[in-house]
């Protein structure tokens, strides 16, 4: 990473004379786009390597990841980088297409905002995937399960069943309204009785 940073700084130094010949607005776009791109790359590497502990996914979306109604932190360092990334590179890309400076800045601003919105949308999709993988007891109703601990006959107490949900096995307390069910029997989960208790019927 440090080698990449050194090469980037060396590249800027070698091309500083070229940048100085550019028009002020274009030079500004370049001076925003290049450093921000470097920061974005470093952030991405740190995020995917699990080292991004000060900002990024955990900082920006910690509340949102665990609670569906958590706030989206609009004003964060990562979102600033996303905005400047879109702003800088769109300014460079459209400089020779849009000749009116005010219109160019407006378009670059809108694209920068679009980058922030796209990042937010991506995080919402990740959040949705995380929620889909969260175990909910209601999801086991009408599923087949295997008896882990014998279930006494009606009103005789509790046993346990094992049920597979999304590839993971879960142990749940179970009762039955019928005869005793032995270990290893296959049952169908009929209904929920409480937070961690289900009623089953032998198949």
NUDO-353781 format. One record per residue: x, y, z of N, C-alpha, C in turn; residue number from 0; residue in one letter. Coordinates in pm, 1 decimal. Layout:
REM NUDO-353781
MIZA        nu        nv        nw       cau       cav       caw        cu        cv        cw    i  aa
MIZA         X         Y         Z         X         Y         Z         X         Y         Z  NUM   a
...
REM end
This chain:
REM NUDO-353781
MIZA        nu        nv        nw       cau       cav       caw        cu        cv        cw    i  aa
MIZA      82.6    -120.0       0.0       0.0       0.0       0.0      86.4     125.6       0.0    0   x
MIZA     191.1     124.7      85.0     279.5     242.0      91.2     355.4     259.1     -39.6    1   x
MIZA     388.4     148.2    -103.0     456.6     156.2    -231.9     365.7     220.8    -336.0    2   x
MIZA     239.4     181.4    -333.4     142.4     240.1    -425.3     127.2     389.4    -399.3    3   x
MIZA     123.0     428.5    -272.5     111.6     569.6    -237.4     232.8     648.4    -286.3    4   x
MIZA     351.7     590.8    -268.2     473.5     657.5    -313.8     472.0     675.5    -465.5    5   x
MIZA     429.4     571.4    -538.5     424.7     579.2    -684.3     324.4     685.1    -729.4    6   x
MIZA     213.3     695.4    -656.8     112.6     793.9    -691.8     166.6     935.9    -672.3    7   x
MIZA     231.8     959.2    -558.8     290.6    1091.2    -532.6     397.3    1123.6    -637.0    8   x
MIZA     478.2    1023.4    -672.2     582.2    1043.5    -773.0     519.4    1077.4    -908.2    9   x
MIZA     407.7    1011.9    -939.6     336.9    1039.6   -1065.0     287.1    1184.3   -1068.1   10   x
MIZA     230.3    1229.5    -957.5     183.2    1367.8    -951.5     297.9    1466.4    -968.4   11   x
MIZA     410.8    1435.4    -904.3     526.3    1524.0    -912.9     578.4    1532.5   -1056.7   12   x
MIZA     584.4    1417.7   -1124.3     635.5    1414.7   -1261.9     543.2    1489.4   -1356.9   13   x
MIZA     414.6    1490.3   -1326.8     317.8    1551.9   -1418.0     266.6    1686.8   -1368.5   14   x
MIZA     330.2    1742.4   -1265.8     285.3    1869.6   -1211.5     292.4    1981.3   -1316.3   15   x
MIZA     396.1    1977.1   -1399.0     409.9    2079.2   -1501.7     294.5    2071.1   -1600.8   16   x
MIZA     252.6    1947.0   -1632.9     138.7    1930.1   -1724.1      11.1    1986.4   -1662.5   17   x
MIZA     -11.6    1957.2   -1535.2    -133.2    2004.8   -1469.4    -136.1    2158.3   -1463.3   18   x
MIZA     -18.6    2218.4   -1447.7     -13.3    2364.1   -1438.3     -50.8    2431.9   -1569.5   19   x
MIZA     -44.1    2357.2   -1679.7     -80.6    2415.8   -1808.7    -231.1    2407.5   -1834.7   20   x
MIZA    -303.0    2333.3   -1752.4    -446.9    2317.6   -1772.7    -521.5    2441.4   -1725.4   21   x
MIZA    -643.4    2456.2   -1775.5    -728.2    2565.4   -1729.0    -765.9    2541.7   -1583.0   22   x
MIZA    -784.7    2650.7   -1507.7    -805.7    2637.6   -1361.9    -916.9    2540.9   -1323.1   23   x
MIZA   -1030.6    2544.8   -1392.2   -1142.1    2458.2   -1354.4   -1108.9    2312.0   -1378.6   24   x
MIZA   -1049.6    2282.5   -1494.3   -1011.6    2144.7   -1524.6    -904.7    2096.3   -1427.7   25   x
MIZA    -809.1    2184.6   -1396.2    -704.7    2148.4   -1301.3    -764.6    2118.3   -1164.3   26   x
MIZA    -866.7    2194.7   -1125.8    -934.3    2169.5    -998.0   -1000.3    2032.5    -996.2   27   x
MIZA   -1068.2    1998.5   -1105.9   -1131.1    1866.6   -1113.7   -1027.0    1755.2   -1101.2   28   x
MIZA    -913.9    1772.4   -1169.2    -808.0    1670.9   -1162.0    -752.6    1659.3   -1020.7   29   x
MIZA    -729.9    1772.7    -955.0    -673.2    1771.4    -820.6    -771.8    1718.0    -716.8   30   x
MIZA    -900.2    1715.7    -751.0    -998.6    1649.0    -664.4   -1002.7    1500.0    -695.7   31   x
MIZA   -1008.5    1465.8    -824.7   -1029.8    1327.6    -866.2    -914.9    1234.7    -826.9   32   x
MIZA    -791.0    1278.2    -848.8    -678.2    1188.4    -826.3    -656.8    1153.6    -678.3   33   x
MIZA    -644.9    1252.5    -587.2    -625.7    1215.0    -446.2    -745.2    1138.6    -388.0   34   x
MIZA    -865.3    1179.5    -428.0    -984.5    1111.6    -376.0    -987.8     966.6    -424.5   35   x
MIZA    -944.8     943.4    -548.1    -939.7     806.1    -599.2    -844.5     721.7    -516.7   36   x
MIZA    -731.7     780.0    -477.9    -635.7     708.8    -394.3    -697.6     673.6    -259.0   37   x
MIZA    -765.0     771.3    -197.7    -829.6     746.4     -68.9    -937.1     639.0     -83.0   38   x
MIZA   -1013.0     645.0    -193.7   -1118.6     546.3    -216.7   -1060.0     405.9    -229.0   39   x
MIZA    -950.2     393.1    -300.9    -886.1     261.4    -316.5    -837.8     208.8    -182.1   40   x
MIZA    -773.9     295.7    -103.1    -725.2     255.3      29.2    -842.5     214.9     118.2   41   x
MIZA    -950.2     293.6     115.0   -1069.3     259.7     193.3   -1125.4     124.4     153.8   42   x
MIZA   -1132.8      99.5      24.7   -1188.8     -26.9     -23.7   -1104.0    -144.5      21.3   43   x
MIZA    -970.7    -129.5      11.0    -880.7    -236.4      53.7    -897.8    -262.7     202.8   44   x
MIZA    -904.5    -155.6     281.8    -919.4    -171.0     426.3   -1053.9    -232.6     462.6   45   x
MIZA   -1158.2    -195.0     388.0   -1291.4    -249.3     416.2   -1295.5    -399.1     391.1   46   x
MIZA   -1246.6    -441.1     273.6   -1253.8    -582.6     238.5   -1153.6    -667.3     315.5   47   x
MIZA   -1050.8    -604.2     371.9    -955.3    -679.2     454.1    -994.5    -679.6     600.6   48   x
MIZA   -1101.9    -605.2     635.4   -1149.2    -602.6     773.4   -1075.5    -505.1     861.2   49   x
MIZA    -990.5    -420.5     802.7    -911.1    -326.7     882.5    -974.8    -190.6     893.4   50   x
MIZA   -1088.4    -170.7     825.6   -1152.1     -38.9     823.0   -1240.4     -23.0     945.2   51   x
MIZA   -1180.3      10.1    1059.3   -1255.5      16.0    1184.4   -1297.5     155.9    1223.6   52   x
MIZA   -1237.2     257.6    1160.9   -1268.0     394.0    1201.4   -1380.9     455.8    1121.6   53   x
MIZA   -1404.3     401.6    1000.7   -1509.7     457.4     917.1   -1550.2     350.2     819.4   54   x
MIZA   -1654.2     377.4     739.4   -1692.3     281.4     637.9   -1816.7     207.5     675.8   55   x
MIZA   -1819.9      79.2     644.7   -1942.4       3.3     663.6   -1985.6       1.1     808.0   56   x
MIZA   -1891.5     -26.9     897.8   -1930.1     -37.4    1037.8   -1971.1      96.5    1095.3   57   x
MIZA   -1896.6     200.9    1061.3   -1925.6     330.6    1119.9   -2048.7     393.8    1059.1   58   x
MIZA   -2060.7     382.8     928.1   -2170.8     450.1     860.5   -2303.1     378.6     880.4   59   x
MIZA   -2296.3     247.1     895.8   -2420.5     172.5     890.3   -2436.7      77.7    1007.9   60   x
MIZA   -2369.2     104.9    1117.3   -2377.9      14.8    1230.6   -2520.6       2.5    1279.8   61   x
MIZA   -2588.1     115.9    1297.1   -2726.7     110.4    1342.5   -2818.3      55.0    1236.0   62   x
MIZA   -2792.1      90.9    1112.5   -2880.8      49.9    1005.4   -2872.3     -98.6     976.6   63   x
MIZA   -2755.4    -157.6    1001.0   -2739.8    -298.9     972.0   -2820.5    -385.8    1067.8   64   x
MIZA   -2835.7    -339.2    1190.5   -2902.7    -421.2    1289.7   -3047.5    -380.9    1309.3   65   x
MIZA   -3083.7    -264.3    1266.0   -3220.8    -217.8    1282.5   -3268.6    -160.2    1151.1   66   x
MIZA   -3382.0    -210.4    1102.2   -3429.9    -169.1     971.6   -3460.6     -21.7     963.2   67   x
MIZA   -3491.5      42.3    1079.4   -3526.4     183.8    1075.5   -3412.4     271.4    1122.5   68   x
MIZA   -3288.3     216.7    1125.7   -3173.0     293.9    1169.9   -3143.3     407.3    1074.7   69   x
MIZA   -3084.6     517.3    1122.0   -3060.8     632.6    1036.7   -2943.8     610.6     942.1   70   x
MIZA   -2954.8     664.1     823.4   -2844.2     664.1     728.6   -2759.6     786.9     755.5   71   x
MIZA   -2633.3     766.4     788.3   -2545.9     878.5     821.3   -2500.0     945.8     692.2   72   x
MIZA   -2572.6    1051.0     654.8   -2544.4    1119.9     529.4   -2409.6    1189.6     533.3   73   x
MIZA   -2379.2    1256.0     645.5   -2255.9    1334.1     655.7   -2148.3    1249.8     723.2   74   x
MIZA   -2076.4    1174.2     642.4   -1967.3    1091.3     692.2   -1849.6    1105.2     596.9   75   x
MIZA   -1733.3    1065.4     642.9   -1613.0    1077.8     560.9   -1624.5     991.7     435.7   76   x
MIZA   -1679.5     872.0     449.6   -1691.7     784.0     333.5   -1784.5     843.9     228.4   77   x
MIZA   -1894.9     901.9     271.3   -1986.8     962.5     175.6   -1925.3    1086.4     110.2   78   x
MIZA   -1842.8    1158.0     185.9   -1770.8    1271.4     126.9   -1678.9    1222.0      16.1   79   x
MIZA   -1609.1    1112.8      39.9   -1520.3    1055.6     -61.3   -1601.2    1009.7    -182.8   80   x
MIZA   -1715.1     943.6    -157.8   -1799.3     899.2    -269.4   -1846.2    1017.4    -353.6   81   x
MIZA   -1886.2    1125.0    -286.3   -1933.4    1243.4    -358.7   -1820.8    1305.1    -440.8   82   x
MIZA   -1705.9    1325.2    -378.3   -1594.4    1388.6    -449.9   -1543.3    1300.8    -562.2   83   x
MIZA   -1552.8    1169.4    -546.2   -1510.9    1078.9    -652.3   -1596.2    1100.1    -776.9   84   x
MIZA   -1728.6    1102.3    -757.5   -1817.6    1127.0    -870.8   -1803.0    1267.4    -925.0   85   x
MIZA   -1788.4    1365.5    -834.7   -1776.5    1505.5    -874.9   -1649.8    1528.5    -957.3   86   x
MIZA   -1537.1    1480.8    -906.3   -1409.5    1505.5    -973.5   -1399.8    1439.6   -1109.7   87   x
MIZA   -1430.9    1310.7   -1116.9   -1413.5    1239.7   -1243.6   -1517.4    1279.7   -1347.9   88   x
MIZA   -1639.2    1313.1   -1303.7   -1738.4    1359.9   -1401.1   -1698.2    1497.0   -1455.3   89   x
MIZA   -1637.0    1580.8   -1371.4   -1586.9    1708.9   -1418.7   -1479.0    1692.2   -1523.9   90   x
MIZA   -1388.4    1596.3   -1500.5   -1283.3    1568.1   -1598.6   -1343.4    1512.3   -1727.4   91   x
MIZA   -1437.6    1418.8   -1712.4   -1493.5    1350.1   -1829.1   -1576.8    1442.7   -1917.0   92   x
MIZA   -1650.8    1534.6   -1855.1   -1742.2    1619.0   -1932.7   -1687.7    1759.3   -1959.6   93   x
MIZA   -1561.6    1781.7   -1925.0   -1507.3    1917.6   -1939.0   -1512.9    1966.5   -2084.1   94   x
MIZA   -1479.7    1879.3   -2178.4   -1479.5    1918.7   -2319.5   -1615.9    1902.5   -2385.0   95   x
MIZA   -1711.6    1846.7   -2310.2   -1846.8    1826.2   -2363.9   -1938.7    1939.8   -2321.7   96   x
MIZA   -1929.6    1976.4   -2194.3   -2012.9    2084.1   -2140.0   -1924.1    2207.8   -2125.7   97   x
MIZA   -1946.0    2305.9   -2208.8   -1857.4    2422.6   -2212.9   -1895.7    2531.1   -2113.4   98   x
MIZA   -2014.9    2523.3   -2056.8   -2058.2    2624.1   -1959.9   -2013.4    2581.4   -1820.5   99   x
MIZA   -1924.7    2656.1   -1753.9   -1871.7    2614.5   -1623.3   -1980.1    2587.6   -1519.3  100   x
MIZA   -2080.1    2675.7   -1510.7   -2184.9    2657.2   -1409.6   -2260.4    2527.4   -1433.1  101   x
MIZA   -2293.4    2500.5   -1559.0   -2365.6    2377.5   -1592.7   -2278.5    2255.5   -1566.3  102   x
MIZA   -2149.9    2266.3   -1596.0   -2057.9    2155.3   -1571.1   -2049.8    2124.0   -1422.5  103   x
MIZA   -2037.3    2228.4   -1341.0   -2030.8    2207.6   -1195.7   -2161.3    2147.2   -1144.6  104   x
MIZA   -2274.1    2191.8   -1200.2   -2404.0    2137.6   -1159.4   -2414.2    1989.6   -1194.1  105   x
MIZA   -2373.3    1954.1   -1315.9   -2377.2    1813.2   -1357.0   -2285.1    1729.8   -1269.5  106   x
MIZA   -2164.5    1780.2   -1243.1   -2070.1    1707.5   -1157.8   -2126.2    1689.6   -1017.3  107   x
MIZA   -2194.3    1792.3    -967.4   -2255.0    1782.4    -834.1   -2364.2    1676.4    -830.7  108   x
MIZA   -2447.2    1673.2    -933.6   -2554.1    1573.3    -940.6   -2497.7    1431.7    -950.1  109   x
MIZA   -2392.8    1415.1   -1027.3   -2330.4    1283.0   -1038.6   -2266.1    1242.6    -906.6  110   x
MIZA   -2203.4    1338.4    -838.2   -2147.6    1309.3    -706.7   -2255.5    1264.5    -609.5  111   x
MIZA   -2370.0    1333.9    -611.6   -2482.3    1293.1    -526.6   -2532.4    1155.2    -566.5  112   x
MIZA   -2527.7    1126.4    -697.1   -2567.9     994.2    -744.8   -2476.5     884.5    -691.4  113   x
MIZA   -2346.6     913.6    -679.3   -2253.0     816.9    -622.4   -2290.6     785.5    -477.6  114   x
MIZA   -2326.0     889.4    -402.1   -2366.7     868.6    -262.6   -2493.6     784.4    -256.5  115   x
MIZA   -2589.8     816.1    -343.7   -2715.5     740.8    -346.1   -2691.7     595.4    -385.3  116   x
MIZA   -2602.2     573.4    -481.9   -2572.5     436.6    -524.4   -2509.0     357.0    -411.4  117   x
MIZA   -2419.1     420.6    -335.3   -2356.4     353.5    -222.5   -2460.7     319.0    -116.8  118   x
MIZA   -2551.8     412.0     -91.5   -2659.2     387.5       5.0   -2747.2     271.6     -40.4  119   x
MIZA   -2781.6     269.3    -168.9   -2864.0     160.5    -221.9   -2793.8      26.6    -206.4  120   x
MIZA   -2663.2      24.5    -234.4   -2586.9     -98.9    -220.9   -2587.5    -148.5     -76.6  121   x
MIZA   -2573.8     -54.9      19.9   -2575.5     -93.4     159.8   -2712.8    -144.8     202.8  122   x
MIZA   -2818.4     -87.9     145.0   -2952.6    -135.8     175.0   -2971.4    -278.0     125.0  123   x
MIZA   -2912.9    -308.4       9.2   -2922.4    -444.1     -43.4   -2846.6    -541.6      45.1  124   x
MIZA   -2729.5    -499.7      93.1   -2652.2    -584.7     184.0   -2729.2    -605.9     312.8  125   x
MIZA   -2792.9    -499.6     361.6   -2874.4    -509.6     482.2   -2988.1    -609.0     461.4  126   x
MIZA   -3051.3    -602.1     342.7   -3160.1    -694.6     314.2   -3114.2    -839.6     315.2  127   x
MIZA   -2994.1    -865.0     259.6   -2940.0   -1000.0     260.9   -2912.6   -1046.1     401.9  128   x
MIZA   -2860.9    -954.6     485.8   -2832.8    -990.2     625.2   -2961.4   -1023.7     698.8  129   x
MIZA   -3067.3    -946.7     672.6   -3193.9    -972.7     738.9   -3254.7   -1104.6     692.5  130   x
MIZA   -3237.4   -1136.4     562.4   -3291.8   -1261.4     511.7   -3228.5   -1382.2     576.6  131   x
MIZA   -3102.7   -1367.5     620.8   -3031.5   -1478.8     683.3   -3052.1   -1485.2     833.4  132   x
MIZA   -3129.3   -1392.7     888.7   -3154.2   -1393.1    1031.8   -3262.6   -1494.7    1064.5  133   x
MIZA   -3236.2   -1579.5    1164.0   -3332.7   -1684.1    1199.8   -3451.9   -1623.7    1272.8  134   x
MIZA   -3571.2   -1656.4    1223.3   -3695.1   -1617.6    1288.6   -3774.2   -1743.9    1318.4  135   x
MIZA   -3822.3   -1755.4    1440.2   -3894.1   -1875.8    1479.4   -4018.0   -1897.9    1393.2  136   x
MIZA   -4080.1   -1788.1    1349.3   -4200.8   -1801.4    1267.7   -4173.8   -1871.8    1135.2  137   x
MIZA   -4046.8   -1874.2    1092.5   -4013.9   -1934.9     963.6   -4015.2   -2087.3     967.2  138   x
MIZA   -4026.0   -2147.5    1086.0   -4020.0   -2293.6    1095.2   -4157.8   -2357.3    1091.8  139   x
MIZA   -4263.5   -2277.9    1099.7   -4398.6   -2334.2    1098.2   -4421.0   -2410.0     967.7  140   x
MIZA   -4476.4   -2531.1     981.0   -4504.5   -2623.1     869.3   -4379.7   -2688.7     812.8  141   x
MIZA   -4265.8   -2667.6     876.0   -4143.1   -2735.1     833.8   -4129.5   -2869.3     905.3  142   x
MIZA   -4055.6   -2960.1     845.0   -4025.2   -3087.7     908.1   -3906.1   -3072.2    1001.0  143   x
MIZA   -3905.3   -3148.3    1109.2   -3796.5   -3142.0    1206.1   -3769.6   -3281.3    1260.9  144   x
MIZA   -3654.5   -3297.1    1323.5   -3616.9   -3424.2    1384.0   -3615.4   -3409.2    1536.1  145   x
MIZA   -3672.9   -3506.1    1605.1   -3678.7   -3499.3    1751.2   -3540.4   -3524.9    1808.5  146   x
MIZA   -3493.9   -3432.9    1889.9   -3360.3   -3439.8    1950.3   -3368.3   -3494.8    2091.7  147   x
MIZA   -3462.1   -3446.7    2168.6   -3491.7   -3497.6    2302.8   -3638.2   -3539.8    2302.8  148   x
MIZA   -3670.8   -3659.7    2351.1   -3808.2   -3710.7    2345.1   -3910.8   -3608.7    2396.0  149   x
MIZA   -4023.1   -3604.6    2326.9   -4129.9   -3511.2    2363.1   -4239.9   -3589.3    2435.1  150   x
MIZA   -4265.9   -3557.0    2561.3   -4370.9   -3630.1    2636.0   -4507.8   -3612.0    2571.0  151   x
MIZA   -4601.0   -3697.8    2610.8   -4737.7   -3687.9    2560.4   -4799.2   -3555.8    2605.0  152   x
MIZA   -4917.3   -3527.2    2554.8   -4985.4   -3400.2    2581.6   -4982.7   -3363.8    2728.3  153   x
MIZA   -4943.3   -3237.7    2754.8   -4935.5   -3181.7    2891.1   -4834.0   -3253.3    2978.9  154   x
MIZA   -4738.6   -3325.7    2917.9   -4640.8   -3398.9    2997.0   -4505.5   -3330.7    3007.1  155   x
MIZA   -4487.6   -3218.3    2941.3   -4360.3   -3148.0    2945.9   -4305.9   -3119.2    2807.1  156   x
MIZA   -4177.9   -3085.5    2804.0   -4117.0   -3043.6    2678.7   -4007.5   -3138.6    2633.7  157   x
MIZA   -3987.2   -3141.3    2504.3   -3871.1   -3204.8    2446.2   -3799.5   -3104.0    2358.0  158   x
MIZA   -3717.2   -3151.9    2267.5   -3647.9   -3062.7    2174.9   -3648.8   -3122.1    2035.1  159   x
MIZA   -3655.0   -3033.1    1936.6   -3643.9   -3075.7    1797.7   -3533.0   -2997.1    1730.5  160   x
MIZA   -3479.5   -3054.8    1624.2   -3380.4   -2986.2    1539.5   -3444.1   -2958.8    1404.8  161   x
MIZA   -3430.4   -2834.7    1358.3   -3486.0   -2797.5    1229.2   -3380.5   -2721.9    1149.6  162   x
MIZA   -3378.6   -2744.3    1019.2   -3281.7   -2677.9     932.3   -3347.4   -2557.8     865.1  163   x
MIZA   -3283.7   -2440.4     879.5   -3331.7   -2317.3     816.1   -3212.4   -2251.0     748.5  164   x
MIZA   -3221.7   -2232.5     616.9   -3113.7   -2170.9     539.1   -2980.1   -2240.7     560.1  165   x
MIZA   -2984.7   -2372.6     571.5   -2862.3   -2449.7     584.2   -2806.4   -2459.6     724.0  166   x
MIZA   -2870.2   -2396.4     822.7   -2824.7   -2401.9     961.4   -2926.3   -2477.6    1046.1  167   x
MIZA   -2876.4   -2557.3    1140.7   -2964.1   -2633.4    1228.8   -2990.1   -2554.7    1356.8  168   x
MIZA   -3114.4   -2558.3    1401.6   -3154.5   -2488.2    1523.2   -3228.3   -2585.4    1614.3  169   x
MIZA   -3196.5   -2577.2    1744.6   -3266.5   -2657.7    1843.5   -3376.4   -2573.9    1906.4  170   x
MIZA   -3497.0   -2630.7    1911.0   -3612.5   -2556.8    1961.3   -3688.7   -2644.8    2060.0  171   x
MIZA   -3731.7   -2586.3    2171.7   -3818.5   -2657.5    2265.5   -3949.8   -2690.2    2197.1  172   x
MIZA   -4000.8   -2810.0    2224.0   -4122.3   -2852.3    2155.6   -4214.5   -2929.6    2249.5  173   x
MIZA   -4343.9   -2916.9    2225.4   -4446.9   -2995.5    2294.2   -4535.7   -3058.1    2187.5  174   x
MIZA   -4620.1   -3150.8    2229.5   -4715.4   -3210.6    2137.2   -4850.0   -3226.2    2205.2  175   x
MIZA   -4953.6   -3225.8    2127.7   -5088.1   -3244.1    2180.5   -5134.8   -3387.4    2162.7  176   x
MIZA   -5039.1   -3473.6    2123.6   -5073.9   -3613.1    2096.8   -4987.6   -3705.1    2183.3  177   x
MIZA   -4957.2   -3825.9    2131.8   -4880.0   -3923.0    2209.1   -4731.9   -3885.6    2214.1  178   x
MIZA   -4657.3   -3953.2    2302.2   -4514.1   -3930.9    2319.3   -4441.8   -3955.3    2187.0  179   x
MIZA   -4341.6   -3871.4    2160.2   -4263.2   -3884.3    2037.3   -4118.0   -3911.4    2075.1  180   x
MIZA   -4062.3   -4020.4    2024.2   -3927.8   -4062.9    2061.0   -3820.4   -3988.7    1982.4  181   x
MIZA   -3697.4   -3997.0    2034.0   -3581.5   -3936.8    1967.5   -3563.2   -3994.9    1827.6  182   x
MIZA   -3535.0   -3908.8    1732.6   -3511.2   -3951.3    1594.8   -3634.0   -3950.2    1507.5  183   x
MIZA   -3752.3   -3934.5    1568.1   -3874.5   -3931.9    1488.3   -3882.8   -3802.1    1408.4  184   x
MIZA   -3949.5   -3808.9    1295.9   -3970.6   -3690.4    1213.3   -4106.4   -3630.7    1245.5  185   x
MIZA   -4108.9   -3500.5    1266.9   -4232.7   -3433.2    1304.0   -4254.5   -3311.7    1214.5  186   x
MIZA   -4375.1   -3261.8    1217.2   -4407.1   -3136.2    1148.7   -4439.0   -3031.0    1253.1  187   x
MIZA   -4378.2   -2915.1    1238.3   -4403.4   -2806.4    1332.9   -4536.9   -2743.5    1298.4  188   x
MIZA   -4632.3   -2754.3    1390.5   -4769.3   -2712.7    1363.6   -4790.1   -2564.4    1389.0  189   x
MIZA   -4742.6   -2515.9    1503.8   -4765.1   -2375.9    1538.1   -4665.6   -2330.5    1643.8  190   x
MIZA   -4659.4   -2200.2    1665.2   -4576.2   -2142.1    1769.7   -4657.3   -2135.3    1898.2  191   x
MIZA   -4589.3   -2167.5    2007.9   -4654.9   -2157.5    2137.8   -4607.8   -2034.3    2215.0  192   x
MIZA   -4479.5   -2003.2    2201.5   -4421.9   -1886.8    2268.6   -4295.0   -1849.7    2195.4  193   x
MIZA   -4212.1   -1768.6    2258.7   -4092.4   -1715.2    2194.4   -3996.5   -1825.2    2150.0  194   x
MIZA   -3983.3   -1932.7    2228.0   -3891.1   -2041.1    2191.7   -3955.8   -2176.6    2216.6  195   x
MIZA   -4081.6   -2187.4    2180.5   -4154.9   -2311.1    2200.7   -4251.0   -2334.5    2084.1  196   x
MIZA   -4246.9   -2455.4    2029.0   -4334.7   -2487.9    1917.6   -4415.5   -2612.6    1951.1  197   x
MIZA   -4526.0   -2627.8    1882.4   -4608.5   -2746.9    1894.7   -4586.2   -2830.9    1769.4  198   x
MIZA   -4565.1   -2962.1    1788.7   -4532.6   -3048.2    1675.6   -4630.1   -3166.2    1669.4  199   x
MIZA   -4630.1   -3228.4    1552.6   -4714.2   -3346.4    1530.0   -4629.1   -3449.0    1455.0  200   x
MIZA   -4634.3   -3573.7    1498.2   -4555.6   -3678.0    1435.3   -4604.8   -3704.9    1294.4  201   x
MIZA   -4509.9   -3719.3    1203.3   -4546.5   -3747.9    1064.3   -4558.1   -3899.3    1044.9  202   x
REM end
